[in-house]
Amino acid sequence: MLQLPKRRGRRFALLGLSVFWVVAGVNHFVSPDFYVPMMPPYLPGHLELVYLSGVFEILGGILVLVPRVRAMAGWGLVALLLAIFPANIHMVLSPELFPDMSTGALYGRLPFQAVFLAWAYWATRPEVAESAEQSELTVVMGLIEELSEPAGAGN
């Protein structure tokens, strides 16, 4: 049975993450010609790498739904995002290969990778009980209060 996070936000984030990566991965097989120009010229086997990244995207999208390997799958997606980042840089450096994309869209892809990284991490991290989160928050708030007190005020 599918075990999803209890909190609605995390649940939707996880399901969205799964759908996003499965659809993106399938698209690597449906429209490989869209992805091949993204490959930096120093990498061999552009079409093969497009297919390989598609396989890993599909696997990541599926495995984030398996509780036992969810966190590992999330880290796998983070690694995949880091591995494909050079393709985003190549796109910015070779805008002539992407005439249908504006310069703003090409540059916008770079910081947006951080959004994908945060999404993959947040949606797949192990759930912490609400009471444990409250305890952590209490400890952090206590430390902030201690650090903000003038020296010697507590004596």
Backbone as CSV, one residue per row, in Angstrom:
resi,resn,N_x,N_y,N_z,CA_x,CA_y,CA_z,C_x,C_y,C_z
1,MET,0.841,-1.187,0.000,0.000,0.000,0.000,0.884,1.247,0.000
2,LEU,0.425,2.259,-0.701,1.149,3.510,-0.812,1.056,4.274,0.504
3,GLN,2.215,4.587,1.086,2.259,5.353,2.334,2.744,6.750,2.013
4,LEU,1.880,7.714,2.174,2.220,9.095,1.880,2.386,9.867,3.178
5,PRO,3.109,10.999,3.130,3.253,11.819,4.337,1.888,12.223,4.885
6,LYS,1.831,12.389,6.197,0.570,12.736,6.865,0.145,14.177,6.581
7,ARG,1.116,15.046,6.522,0.803,16.456,6.303,0.465,16.699,4.834
8,ARG,-0.599,17.435,4.635,-1.114,17.664,3.286,-0.076,18.312,2.364
9,GLY,0.629,19.325,2.845,1.623,20.001,2.019,2.720,19.063,1.546
10,ARG,3.230,18.275,2.471,4.275,17.301,2.106,3.724,16.245,1.159
11,ARG,2.490,15.832,1.395,1.868,14.806,0.549,1.748,15.319,-0.891
12,PHE,1.224,16.539,-1.064,1.093,17.108,-2.406,2.458,17.359,-3.038
13,ALA,3.420,17.801,-2.233,4.767,18.023,-2.761,5.374,16.719,-3.264
14,LEU,5.172,15.657,-2.524,5.721,14.355,-2.917,5.039,13.827,-4.177
15,LEU,3.720,13.893,-4.214,3.000,13.426,-5.402,3.353,14.267,-6.627
16,GLY,3.443,15.573,-6.441,3.841,16.457,-7.540,5.239,16.153,-8.032
17,LEU,6.141,15.911,-7.090,7.518,15.563,-7.440,7.548,14.284,-8.268
18,SER,6.804,13.302,-7.834,6.752,12.028,-8.541,6.231,12.204,-9.962
19,VAL,5.113,12.870,-10.096,4.518,13.074,-11.425,5.462,13.880,-12.314
20,PHE,6.037,14.942,-11.760,6.952,15.782,-12.535,8.086,14.959,-13.129
21,TRP,8.753,14.154,-12.286,9.921,13.415,-12.759,9.558,12.282,-13.703
22,VAL,8.454,11.618,-13.463,8.042,10.549,-14.386,7.704,11.148,-15.754
23,VAL,6.944,12.233,-15.772,6.583,12.873,-17.044,7.831,13.400,-17.753
24,ALA,8.719,14.054,-17.008,9.953,14.565,-17.613,10.789,13.420,-18.172
25,GLY,10.886,12.324,-17.434,11.665,11.181,-17.899,11.081,10.554,-19.144
26,VAL,9.774,10.372,-19.167,9.111,9.809,-20.355,9.335,10.727,-21.554
27,ASN,9.314,12.034,-21.305,9.520,12.992,-22.392,10.898,12.842,-23.041
28,HIS,11.881,12.352,-22.304,13.207,12.118,-22.886,13.145,11.059,-23.984
29,PHE,12.186,10.154,-23.894,12.024,9.105,-24.903,11.070,9.536,-26.014
30,VAL,10.099,10.368,-25.673,9.117,10.837,-26.652,9.716,11.929,-27.542
31,SER,10.488,12.842,-26.939,11.055,13.987,-27.664,12.550,14.122,-27.420
32,PRO,13.345,13.110,-27.750,14.784,13.209,-27.471,15.456,14.356,-28.221
33,ASP,14.905,14.740,-29.375,15.509,15.828,-30.150,15.457,17.159,-29.408
34,PHE,14.552,17.289,-28.457,14.491,18.494,-27.636,15.684,18.548,-26.679
35,TYR,16.115,17.395,-26.182,17.147,17.323,-25.147,18.573,17.216,-25.689
36,VAL,18.746,16.618,-26.856,20.095,16.392,-27.389,20.890,17.693,-27.516
37,PRO,20.315,18.797,-28.032,21.105,20.037,-28.123,21.554,20.587,-26.771
38,MET,20.910,20.167,-25.688,21.288,20.642,-24.356,22.609,20.037,-23.887
39,MET,23.005,18.950,-24.514,24.201,18.234,-24.068,25.461,19.021,-24.417
40,PRO,26.319,19.271,-23.441,27.581,19.964,-23.729,28.416,19.151,-24.721
41,PRO,29.130,19.824,-25.614,29.879,19.114,-26.657,30.995,18.208,-26.125
42,TYR,31.480,18.458,-24.933,32.569,17.633,-24.402,32.093,16.269,-23.902
43,LEU,30.785,16.067,-23.836,30.253,14.768,-23.413,29.976,13.892,-24.631
44,PRO,30.374,12.628,-24.580,30.088,11.723,-25.702,28.674,11.137,-25.592
45,GLY,28.203,10.582,-26.675,26.950,9.837,-26.658,25.754,10.640,-26.210
46,HIS,25.509,11.761,-26.864,24.429,12.649,-26.428,23.074,11.949,-26.346
47,LEU,22.696,11.234,-27.379,21.388,10.573,-27.368,21.316,9.533,-26.255
48,GLU,22.394,8.792,-26.075,22.421,7.774,-25.020,22.293,8.412,-23.642
49,LEU,22.953,9.548,-23.453,22.861,10.244,-22.164,21.463,10.816,-21.932
50,VAL,20.819,11.256,-22.999,19.433,11.732,-22.870,18.550,10.587,-22.397
51,TYR,18.705,9.424,-23.027,17.907,8.264,-22.618,18.248,7.834,-21.190
52,LEU,19.528,7.842,-20.852,19.946,7.439,-19.510,19.364,8.382,-18.451
53,SER,19.432,9.683,-18.717,18.860,10.622,-17.743,17.350,10.435,-17.653
54,GLY,16.707,10.097,-18.774,15.273,9.816,-18.743,14.949,8.620,-17.865
55,VAL,15.778,7.576,-17.960,15.579,6.387,-17.116,15.695,6.765,-15.644
56,PHE,16.734,7.536,-15.298,16.924,7.919,-13.898,15.810,8.846,-13.404
57,GLU,15.299,9.698,-14.278,14.196,10.565,-13.875,12.941,9.739,-13.581
58,ILE,12.651,8.773,-14.443,11.485,7.907,-14.220,11.665,7.101,-12.935
59,LEU,12.854,6.517,-12.764,13.120,5.744,-11.542,12.967,6.609,-10.296
60,GLY,13.548,7.800,-10.331,13.438,8.699,-9.185,11.997,9.051,-8.890
61,GLY,11.231,9.336,-9.942,9.830,9.682,-9.767,9.003,8.560,-9.169
62,ILE,9.358,7.337,-9.510,8.642,6.181,-8.948,9.116,5.882,-7.529
63,LEU,10.433,5.886,-7.340,10.987,5.463,-6.048,10.690,6.427,-4.904
64,VAL,10.401,7.698,-5.212,10.046,8.612,-4.118,8.725,8.208,-3.467
65,LEU,7.963,7.356,-4.138,6.693,6.891,-3.573,6.853,5.649,-2.708
66,VAL,8.058,5.089,-2.677,8.319,3.881,-1.887,8.938,4.324,-0.564
67,PRO,8.186,4.250,0.535,8.666,4.789,1.809,10.047,4.294,2.226
68,ARG,10.330,3.037,1.996,11.593,2.465,2.453,12.808,3.105,1.767
69,VAL,12.643,3.574,0.534,13.767,4.153,-0.205,13.526,5.617,-0.572
70,ARG,12.485,6.214,-0.013,12.100,7.580,-0.378,13.244,8.577,-0.194
71,ALA,13.869,8.570,0.966,14.947,9.532,1.220,16.111,9.300,0.267
72,MET,16.448,8.043,0.022,17.535,7.734,-0.902,17.175,8.190,-2.322
73,ALA,15.931,7.994,-2.721,15.482,8.434,-4.043,15.555,9.958,-4.147
74,GLY,15.219,10.643,-3.058,15.324,12.097,-3.041,16.755,12.552,-3.248
75,TRP,17.688,11.904,-2.558,19.103,12.237,-2.748,19.555,11.880,-4.159
76,GLY,18.983,10.823,-4.722,19.291,10.470,-6.110,18.843,11.560,-7.069
77,LEU,17.672,12.133,-6.820,17.201,13.231,-7.665,18.074,14.474,-7.486
78,VAL,18.524,14.726,-6.267,19.447,15.839,-6.034,20.729,15.617,-6.839
79,ALA,21.266,14.402,-6.789,22.478,14.082,-7.558,22.223,14.233,-9.055
80,LEU,21.070,13.798,-9.511,20.726,13.932,-10.927,20.668,15.404,-11.328
81,LEU,20.060,16.228,-10.495,19.998,17.660,-10.789,21.392,18.275,-10.881
82,LEU,22.280,17.847,-10.012,23.658,18.347,-10.075,24.358,17.848,-11.336
83,ALA,24.073,16.609,-11.722,24.705,16.023,-12.912,24.238,16.704,-14.197
84,ILE,22.988,17.140,-14.235,22.486,17.759,-15.460,22.673,19.282,-15.476
85,PHE,23.188,19.846,-14.397,23.386,21.297,-14.345,24.298,21.808,-15.461
86,PRO,25.364,21.084,-15.825,26.184,21.557,-16.951,25.382,21.738,-18.245
87,ALA,24.337,20.966,-18.440,23.491,21.144,-19.623,22.797,22.504,-19.579
88,ASN,22.384,22.927,-18.387,21.756,24.242,-18.252,22.758,25.357,-18.521
89,ILE,23.981,25.167,-18.079,25.033,26.153,-18.357,25.315,26.194,-19.854
90,HIS,25.393,25.019,-20.489,25.620,24.949,-21.937,24.524,25.703,-22.689
91,MET,23.301,25.607,-22.228,22.198,26.306,-22.884,22.400,27.819,-22.828
92,VAL,22.859,28.325,-21.689,23.102,29.764,-21.544,24.258,30.202,-22.438
93,LEU,25.290,29.360,-22.519,26.467,29.710,-23.315,26.259,29.526,-24.812
94,SER,25.214,28.804,-25.201,24.945,28.540,-26.626,23.484,28.853,-26.962
95,PRO,23.058,30.088,-26.765,21.641,30.414,-26.978,21.187,30.208,-28.424
96,GLU,22.124,30.253,-29.365,21.759,30.059,-30.771,21.193,28.660,-31.035
97,LEU,21.496,27.710,-30.162,20.963,26.352,-30.309,19.512,26.254,-29.837
98,PHE,19.035,27.302,-29.186,17.690,27.284,-28.597,16.918,28.538,-29.011
99,PRO,16.673,28.693,-30.319,16.038,29.923,-30.808,14.617,30.133,-30.284
100,ASP,13.971,29.077,-29.839,12.602,29.211,-29.329,12.547,29.631,-27.863
101,MET,13.718,29.734,-27.230,13.761,30.116,-25.814,14.384,31.503,-25.685
102,SER,13.761,32.344,-24.891,14.307,33.682,-24.672,15.563,33.592,-23.811
103,THR,16.367,34.630,-23.878,17.571,34.680,-23.043,17.188,34.617,-21.569
104,GLY,16.109,35.297,-21.210,15.643,35.263,-19.825,15.269,33.863,-19.378
105,ALA,14.627,33.114,-20.260,14.244,31.734,-19.919,15.481,30.862,-19.749
106,LEU,16.474,31.071,-20.609,17.702,30.272,-20.496,18.407,30.560,-19.172
107,TYR,18.525,31.840,-18.825,19.166,32.202,-17.559,18.295,31.811,-16.368
108,GLY,16.992,31.897,-16.534,16.076,31.553,-15.451,16.143,30.094,-15.049
109,ARG,16.564,29.239,-15.981,16.691,27.815,-15.669,17.766,27.565,-14.606
110,LEU,18.792,28.414,-14.579,19.908,28.180,-13.644,19.464,28.262,-12.179
111,PRO,18.912,29.386,-11.718,18.506,29.419,-10.301,17.317,28.509,-10.011
112,PHE,16.525,28.209,-11.047,15.364,27.356,-10.811,15.793,25.949,-10.420
113,GLN,17.013,25.563,-10.758,17.504,24.248,-10.346,17.553,24.148,-8.823
114,ALA,17.823,25.278,-8.157,17.831,25.280,-6.687,16.432,24.991,-6.144
115,VAL,15.407,25.471,-6.840,14.028,25.184,-6.432,13.768,23.679,-6.531
116,PHE,14.217,23.075,-7.627,14.047,21.627,-7.786,14.808,20.859,-6.707
117,LEU,16.022,21.317,-6.387,16.807,20.662,-5.332,16.065,20.726,-3.999
118,ALA,15.586,21.914,-3.653,14.873,22.079,-2.383,13.599,21.235,-2.364
119,TRP,12.903,21.196,-3.478,11.670,20.415,-3.586,11.954,18.937,-3.358
120,ALA,12.980,18.423,-4.040,13.330,17.002,-3.893,13.734,16.695,-2.453
121,TYR,14.523,17.573,-1.850,14.964,17.339,-0.473,13.780,17.383,0.488
122,TRP,12.997,18.464,0.413,11.919,18.668,1.383,10.843,17.595,1.282
123,ALA,10.467,17.241,0.066,9.372,16.288,-0.117,9.755,14.868,0.270
124,THR,11.054,14.562,0.278,11.468,13.169,0.513,12.178,12.952,1.839
125,ARG,12.406,14.010,2.594,13.095,13.815,3.875,12.185,13.033,4.815
126,PRO,12.768,12.296,5.730,11.943,11.518,6.665,11.034,12.437,7.477
127,GLU,9.838,11.972,7.725,8.897,12.755,8.524,9.334,12.770,9.975
128,VAL,9.176,13.924,10.582,9.486,14.088,11.998,8.156,14.313,12.702
129,ALA,7.984,13.665,13.826,6.741,13.842,14.580,6.580,15.307,14.957
130,GLU,5.365,15.774,14.971,5.102,17.174,15.275,5.664,17.559,16.634
131,SER,5.586,16.665,17.617,6.108,16.977,18.944,7.625,17.126,18.899
132,ALA,8.287,16.327,18.067,9.744,16.443,17.935,10.101,17.765,17.270
133,GLU,9.317,18.174,16.259,9.566,19.460,15.614,9.363,20.589,16.615
134,GLN,8.336,20.481,17.461,8.092,21.488,18.484,9.256,21.539,19.461
135,SER,9.780,20.380,19.860,10.916,20.334,20.780,12.125,21.012,20.161
136,GLU,12.382,20.724,18.881,13.510,21.352,18.196,13.319,22.859,18.142
137,LEU,12.102,23.291,17.840,11.806,24.712,17.776,12.013,25.363,19.137
138,THR,11.600,24.707,20.211,11.769,25.231,21.563,13.248,25.394,21.890
139,VAL,14.048,24.413,21.524,15.493,24.485,21.775,16.105,25.640,21.002
140,VAL,15.748,25.770,19.724,16.294,26.844,18.893,15.881,28.204,19.445
141,MET,14.618,28.348,19.814,14.149,29.624,20.357,14.868,29.952,21.666
142,GLY,15.107,28.946,22.503,15.845,29.156,23.746,17.261,29.638,23.485
143,LEU,17.912,29.044,22.491,19.268,29.468,22.137,19.276,30.900,21.623
144,ILE,18.299,31.240,20.814,18.217,32.607,20.291,18.033,33.596,21.435
145,GLU,17.183,33.266,22.391,16.966,34.149,23.539,18.249,34.320,24.343
146,GLU,18.958,33.211,24.577,20.209,33.285,25.341,21.229,34.147,24.628
147,LEU,21.337,33.984,23.322,22.322,34.745,22.560,21.960,36.221,22.462
148,SER,20.679,36.532,22.539,20.261,37.925,22.398,20.291,38.694,23.722
149,GLU,20.461,37.993,24.851,20.543,38.675,26.146,21.888,39.368,26.263
150,PRO,21.898,40.590,26.804,23.174,41.274,27.028,24.035,40.467,28.001
151,ALA,25.332,40.564,27.822,26.261,39.823,28.685,26.032,40.201,30.142
152,GLY,25.929,39.207,30.996,25.772,39.413,32.425,24.343,39.702,32.864
153,ALA,23.396,39.769,31.920,22.008,40.085,32.277,21.362,38.959,33.065
154,GLY,21.813,37.731,32.853,21.205,36.600,33.551,21.772,36.385,34.934
155,ASN,22.754,37.152,35.380,23.388,36.951,36.689,22.746,37.765,37.748
